[in-house]
Amino acid sequence: MTSQTTSGAGYATERETTEGRVFNVTGGDWDTITGGIDPLSNEKIVVNMGPQHPSTHGVLRLVLELEGETVTQVRPVVGYLHTGIEKNLEYRNWTQGTTFVTRMDYLAPLFNETGYCLAVEKLLGITDDITERANTIRVLFMELNRISSHLVWIATTGMELGAISMMLYGFREREYILDIFEETSGLRMNHAYIRPGGVAQDIPDSAIRKIRDLLVYLPKKLKEYEAMLSGQVIWQERTQGVAVLDVTGCLSLGITGPVLRSAGLAWDLRKTMPYCGYEDYEFDVPTATSADVWGRYLVRMAEIRESLKIVEQALDRLKPGPVMIADKKIAWPAQLAVGVDGMGNSLEHVAKIMGQSMESLIHHFKLVTEGFRVPPGQVYVGIEHPRGELGVHAVSDGGTHPYRVHYRDPSFVNLQAIPAMAEGALLADVIAGGASLDPVMGGCDR
């Protein structure tokens, strides 16, 4: 016989089973809130915004208490996109983990991969053995991914505040960057391109040519965006002085990224705690002082330009060399060739693997099926994600699978700011304030 109790204020029930304690997650304390309101004598209104609302950046649910058009209380409810990725990592080898983590924040997959791989490499003690070309490619692709992520933010926020054309133009430019990713990794999103020890394969010359074309093409488009938005009275009215969160509020809630920098604090892990060789690149950390939606818009536009500067430097630093660590006990076999059917490996490549030696074939088989062992220990690695600090806490028990991997995703942390920004403001400003955080629920719920 199992016992069942109520946990918290109606948020979830729990029960003991043979598999351990099981929680049944519900839709927050909706019944408690609405049940205590007398509709005849109380003018308070309780409404759901989401989880299907088109302006909630995915499946975010906000339970709003309103008095007229004024928001008196906000309750963010998350978990509608939970995928169990962190748990799945415990059942895959260390290299296969990149295929899972890339699907967390699906607008910034290369950052998920890099944070994970840096943590694995730190556990292995091979951080300094990563080749210069591999590190340069990582920086190059992260900055391209930062640009594409910010373009989605400008596009979607523009649409939510009435600038429909911005949605079309932002996604148009993002497509160009996704073409570069596809040409290099074979995929537009969810690449699993950055692997422990380096990257899956080298960047082709055709992709480099496209990147150089982007460096010429995109700055002109950014000027068009600013001409469309910055001087537009409606855009100014919907963003200036809206959803203010000063630097004290940001630090109290753990808010990082463009939201923190829009409040005036130039905190950027690429500068304060460099990784992947960022200390060798020249770039500025844009800030604003208004601490509102307008400031976050200015910061992100400036960050795109700084990322373009880093991309240009990375291209100039690309020197010939290997893109994977030399240690064959760790380096995943990545010299792949596509078969005549467009999938799998070519017969020539398979023949080469099988024709080297029996020991080589056995090693190849064990590395792919079982994976390499990682010494026991735990590490934390933080990188500068488009939405703030992305932290990876990885724990190894000495086996071929992670014992535990936990992500500090900036979307999850930054969502704490919604009540602070929205309560006491108008209902329409909840949309602008929430959008200015740029939350991606795949990263929040993972």
C-alpha positions in Angstrom: 0.0 0.0 0.0 1.4 3.4 -0.9 0.9 6.6 0.9 0.2 9.9 -0.9 0.9 13.4 0.4 0.7 16.9 -0.9 3.9 18.7 -1.5 4.0 22.5 -1.3 0.9 24.6 -2.2 -0.7 22.1 -4.5 2.2 22.1 -7.0 2.8 18.3 -7.0 1.8 15.2 -5.2 4.2 12.5 -4.3 4.0 8.8 -3.7 6.4 6.0 -2.9 6.8 3.2 -5.4 9.1 0.2 -5.9 11.2 2.5 -8.1 11.4 5.2 -5.5 9.5 8.4 -4.9 7.4 9.6 -7.8 6.1 13.2 -8.2 3.0 14.1 -10.2 3.6 17.6 -11.4 0.4 19.7 -11.8 -0.3 23.1 -13.2 0.7 25.1 -10.2 -1.7 26.4 -7.6 -4.4 27.5 -10.1 -7.3 26.0 -8.1 -6.2 27.6 -4.9 -5.9 31.0 -6.5 -9.2 31.0 -8.3 -11.1 29.2 -5.5 -10.5 32.1 -3.1 -11.9 34.8 -5.3 -15.5 36.0 -5.1 -16.3 37.2 -8.6 -19.2 39.4 -7.3 -17.2 41.4 -4.7 -13.6 41.1 -6.0 -12.4 42.7 -9.2 -9.3 40.6 -9.4 -9.0 38.5 -12.6 -6.8 35.4 -12.9 -5.7 34.4 -16.4 -3.3 32.0 -18.0 -0.8 33.3 -20.5 0.5 30.1 -22.1 1.6 27.5 -22.4 0.2 27.8 -26.0 0.3 31.6 -26.2 2.4 32.7 -29.2 4.2 35.4 -27.2 5.5 33.2 -24.4 8.7 32.0 -26.3 7.7 28.4 -26.4 5.7 26.5 -23.8 6.1 28.9 -20.9 3.0 29.3 -18.7 2.4 32.5 -16.7 -0.4 32.6 -14.2 -1.3 36.3 -14.0 -3.4 38.1 -11.4 -4.8 41.3 -12.8 -6.7 44.3 -11.5 -7.9 45.9 -14.7 -4.9 46.1 -17.0 -2.4 46.1 -14.1 -0.5 42.9 -13.2 -0.5 42.4 -9.4 1.1 39.0 -9.3 2.9 36.6 -11.8 3.6 32.9 -11.3 5.9 31.4 -14.0 5.1 27.7 -14.5 7.8 25.6 -16.3 8.2 22.0 -17.2 6.0 21.6 -20.3 9.0 20.8 -22.5 10.8 18.5 -20.1 12.9 15.9 -22.1 14.9 14.1 -19.5 18.2 14.9 -21.3 20.3 15.1 -18.2 19.1 11.7 -17.1 19.6 10.2 -20.5 23.3 11.2 -20.4 23.8 8.7 -17.6 23.0 5.9 -20.0 25.2 7.0 -22.9 29.0 7.1 -23.2 30.8 10.4 -22.9 31.0 11.1 -26.6 27.4 10.2 -27.3 26.4 12.8 -24.7 27.0 15.6 -27.2 24.1 14.3 -29.3 21.8 14.9 -26.3 23.0 18.2 -24.9 22.9 19.9 -28.3 19.1 19.6 -28.1 18.7 21.6 -24.9 18.7 25.2 -25.9 18.0 24.5 -29.6 18.8 28.1 -30.6 22.3 27.9 -29.2 23.2 24.2 -29.7 27.0 24.8 -30.2 27.2 26.4 -26.7 25.6 23.4 -25.1 28.1 21.1 -26.8 31.2 23.3 -26.0 30.3 23.6 -22.3 29.9 19.8 -22.1 33.1 19.0 -24.0 35.1 21.5 -21.9 33.9 19.8 -18.7 34.7 16.3 -20.1 38.2 17.5 -21.2 38.8 19.0 -17.8 37.9 15.7 -16.1 40.3 13.9 -18.5 43.1 16.5 -17.9 43.5 17.2 -21.6 42.4 20.9 -21.8 45.8 22.0 -22.8 46.1 19.3 -25.5 43.2 20.5 -27.6 44.7 21.7 -30.9 44.8 25.4 -31.9 42.7 24.8 -35.0 40.0 23.0 -33.0 39.8 25.8 -30.4 39.7 28.4 -33.2 36.9 26.5 -35.0 35.0 26.3 -31.7 35.3 30.1 -31.2 34.3 30.7 -34.8 31.2 28.6 -34.6 30.1 29.8 -31.2 30.2 33.4 -32.3 28.3 32.5 -35.5 25.8 30.8 -33.3 25.6 33.8 -31.0 24.7 36.0 -34.0 22.0 33.6 -35.2 20.5 33.4 -31.7 20.4 37.2 -31.4 18.8 37.4 -34.8 16.0 35.1 -33.7 15.6 37.3 -30.6 15.3 40.5 -32.7 12.9 38.7 -35.1 10.6 37.3 -32.5 10.6 40.3 -30.2 9.9 42.6 -33.2 6.9 40.4 -34.2 5.5 40.4 -30.6 5.7 44.1 -30.4 4.1 44.7 -33.8 7.1 44.9 -36.1 6.1 42.0 -38.4 8.7 42.7 -41.1 11.5 42.2 -38.5 10.4 38.6 -38.2 10.9 38.0 -41.9 14.3 39.7 -42.1 15.8 38.2 -38.9 15.1 34.7 -40.0 16.3 35.4 -43.5 19.8 36.3 -42.2 19.7 33.4 -39.8 19.2 31.0 -42.6 22.5 32.1 -44.1 24.3 31.1 -40.9 22.5 27.8 -40.7 23.7 27.1 -44.3 27.2 27.5 -43.0 26.6 25.0 -40.1 25.0 22.5 -42.5 27.9 22.7 -44.9 30.4 22.0 -42.1 28.5 19.5 -39.8 25.8 18.2 -42.1 23.1 19.6 -39.9 21.4 23.0 -39.5 20.7 22.4 -35.8 21.5 19.8 -33.2 24.9 19.3 -34.7 26.9 17.2 -32.2 29.8 18.8 -34.1 31.9 19.7 -31.1 33.2 16.5 -29.5 35.5 15.7 -26.5 39.0 16.2 -27.8 38.1 18.7 -30.6 35.5 18.8 -33.4 34.0 16.1 -35.5 35.6 17.2 -38.8 37.4 20.1 -40.4 35.7 23.1 -41.8 35.6 23.1 -45.6 36.9 25.9 -47.8 33.4 26.5 -49.2 32.1 27.3 -45.7 35.0 29.7 -45.0 34.1 31.6 -48.2 30.5 31.8 -47.1 31.6 33.2 -43.7 33.7 35.9 -45.4 30.7 36.8 -47.5 28.6 37.1 -44.3 31.1 39.6 -42.9 30.4 41.9 -45.8 26.6 41.2 -46.0 25.4 41.3 -42.4 26.6 44.8 -41.2 24.5 46.4 -44.0 21.5 44.5 -42.8 22.1 45.5 -39.2 21.9 49.2 -40.3 18.6 48.4 -42.0 17.2 46.8 -38.8 18.2 49.9 -36.8 16.6 52.2 -39.3 13.5 50.2 -39.0 13.3 49.9 -35.2 15.5 52.5 -33.4 13.8 55.6 -34.8 10.3 54.1 -34.7 8.1 55.8 -32.1 6.1 52.7 -31.4 9.2 50.6 -30.8 10.5 53.3 -28.4 7.3 53.5 -26.5 7.0 49.7 -26.1 10.7 49.3 -24.9 11.9 52.4 -23.2 11.3 52.4 -19.4 9.6 49.0 -19.7 10.4 45.9 -17.6 13.2 47.7 -15.7 15.5 45.5 -13.6 18.6 47.3 -12.2 22.0 45.8 -11.5 21.1 45.1 -7.8 18.0 43.1 -8.9 20.0 41.2 -11.5 22.7 40.2 -9.0 20.1 39.2 -6.4 18.4 36.9 -8.8 21.5 35.5 -10.5 20.6 37.1 -13.8 23.5 37.2 -16.4 24.0 37.9 -20.0 22.6 40.8 -22.0 20.0 41.5 -19.2 22.8 42.1 -16.7 24.9 44.1 -19.2 21.9 46.3 -20.0 22.0 47.4 -16.4 25.5 48.6 -16.7 27.7 45.7 -15.5 30.2 44.5 -18.1 30.3 40.9 -16.9 31.2 38.5 -19.7 32.9 35.2 -19.1 34.8 35.5 -22.3 36.7 38.4 -20.7 36.6 37.6 -17.0 37.2 33.8 -17.2 38.5 33.1 -20.7 38.3 29.7 -22.4 39.0 28.3 -25.8 41.6 31.1 -26.3 39.2 34.0 -26.0 41.9 35.9 -24.2 43.7 36.3 -27.6 40.8 38.0 -29.3 40.1 41.8 -29.4 36.5 42.7 -28.7 34.5 44.9 -26.4 31.7 44.0 -23.9 28.7 46.2 -24.8 26.7 47.7 -21.9 23.8 50.0 -21.4 22.5 51.9 -18.4 18.7 52.0 -18.9 18.2 48.5 -17.5 15.0 48.1 -19.6 13.9 46.4 -22.8 15.4 49.2 -24.9 18.8 48.7 -23.3 18.7 44.9 -23.9 17.9 45.6 -27.6 20.9 48.0 -27.8 23.2 45.5 -26.1 22.2 42.6 -28.4 22.6 44.6 -31.5 26.1 45.7 -30.4 27.0 42.1 -29.5 26.3 41.0 -33.0 28.8 43.5 -34.3 31.4 42.4 -31.7 30.8 38.7 -32.7 31.5 39.6 -36.3 34.8 41.1 -35.2 35.7 37.9 -33.4 34.6 35.8 -36.4 37.0 37.8 -38.7 39.9 37.3 -36.2 39.1 33.6 -36.0 39.3 33.2 -39.8 42.6 34.9 -39.8 43.9 32.6 -37.0 42.8 29.4 -38.8 46.2 27.7 -39.3 46.5 24.2 -40.9 46.5 21.4 -38.4 44.5 18.6 -36.9 41.1 19.2 -35.4 41.1 16.3 -33.0 43.4 15.4 -30.1 46.2 13.0 -31.1 45.4 10.4 -28.4 43.5 7.7 -30.3 42.2 6.3 -27.0 40.0 9.4 -26.8 39.7 10.7 -30.3 36.4 9.6 -31.8 36.9 8.3 -35.3 35.7 11.3 -37.3 37.3 11.0 -40.7 34.0 10.0 -42.3 33.0 9.7 -45.9 29.4 9.6 -47.2 28.2 6.5 -49.1 26.7 6.5 -52.6 23.2 6.5 -51.0 24.0 9.8 -49.2 24.1 8.1 -45.9 26.5 6.0 -43.8 30.1 5.5 -44.8 31.6 4.9 -48.3 32.8 1.4 -49.0 36.3 2.8 -49.4 36.3 4.2 -45.9 35.0 1.0 -44.4 37.6 -1.0 -46.3 40.3 1.3 -45.0 39.2 0.8 -41.4 39.0 -3.0 -41.7 42.2 -3.3 -43.8 44.6 -1.5 -41.3 44.9 -4.3 -38.7 42.8 -6.5 -36.5 44.0 -4.5 -33.4 42.9 -1.3 -35.1 39.5 -2.7 -35.9 39.0 -4.0 -32.4 40.0 -0.6 -30.9 37.7 1.2 -33.3 34.8 -1.0 -32.3 35.4 -0.7 -28.6 35.8 3.1 -28.7 32.5 3.5 -30.6 30.4 1.0 -28.7 31.9 1.2 -25.1 33.6 4.6 -25.1 36.6 5.8 -23.2 36.9 5.9 -19.4 37.0 9.2 -17.5 38.9 9.4 -14.1 36.7 9.9 -11.1 36.0 13.5 -10.1 33.7 16.4 -10.6 34.2 19.8 -12.4 32.2 22.9 -13.1 32.8 24.9 -16.3 31.1 28.2 -17.2 30.9 29.7 -20.6 29.2 32.9 -22.0 26.0 31.7 -23.7 23.8 34.2 -25.8 21.4 34.3 -22.8 24.0 34.5 -20.0 26.2 32.1 -18.0 25.9 28.5 -19.1 27.4 26.2 -16.4 28.1 22.5 -16.7 28.6 20.4 -13.6 29.9 17.0 -14.6 30.6 14.1 -12.2 32.5 10.9 -13.2 32.7 7.7 -11.2 35.5 6.4 -13.4 33.3 4.7 -15.9 32.5 5.1 -19.6 29.2 7.0 -18.8 28.7 10.2 -16.9 27.6 9.6 -13.3 25.8 13.0 -13.4 25.7 16.0 -15.7 23.8 19.1 -14.6 23.4 22.3 -16.6 22.9 25.8 -15.1 20.9 27.1 -18.0 20.6 30.9 -18.2 17.0 30.7 -19.5 15.9 28.9 -16.4 17.6 31.3 -14.0 16.6 34.4 -15.9 12.9 33.5 -15.8 13.0 34.4 -12.1 13.1 38.0 -13.2 9.6 38.0 -14.8 7.7 38.8 -11.5 10.2 41.5 -10.6 9.8 43.2 -14.0 6.1 42.6 -14.5 4.3 43.1 -11.2 2.8 46.6 -11.0 3.1 47.1 -14.7 0.6 46.7 -17.6 -0.4 43.4 -19.1 1.1 44.4 -22.5 4.4 45.0 -20.9 4.6 41.4 -19.7 5.1 40.4 -23.3 7.9 42.9 -23.9 9.6 42.1 -20.6 9.4 38.4 -21.0 10.7 38.6 -24.6 13.6 40.8 -23.5 14.9 37.9 -21.4 15.1 35.7 -24.5 14.1 32.5 -22.8 14.3 29.2 -24.7 12.3 26.5 -22.9 14.3 23.6 -24.3 17.2 24.9 -22.1 14.9 25.7 -19.2 13.2 22.3 -19.0 15.9 19.9 -20.3 
